[in-house]
Amino acid sequence: MEIQFTDQNFEEYAAQGKPMLIDFYADWCGPCRRLGPVVEQLAQKYEGQVLIGKCDADENAALVERFGVRNIPALFFLKGSEVVDKSIGAVPASMLEEKLQSIL
């Protein structure tokens, strides 16, 4: 299941200690909308192994600042609450899956 990360709930999810994939997006962003279904599929495929979800960049300024998001879509891969990889822009699903495999 895809998670909706927010400024208010991020620490609660991070405390679980699972690897994470955060997709910073905005509703008005075309590439974000194209990438959305890919992230949703990955969330279903890796449910229970990786916390995968979205963060609305327009509504969660603290997380945007914390991760230094300058462009969207921006996908951050975390392990142990540390950013270990990232991807900027719309990228193929296969690339995201490779990055997910590397944090398991």
Beta strands, then each sheet from edge to edge (+ up, - down):
strand 1: 3-4
strand 2: 20-25
strand 3: 51-56
strand 4: 74-79
strand 5: 82-88
sheet 1: 1+ 3+ 2+ 4- 5+
end
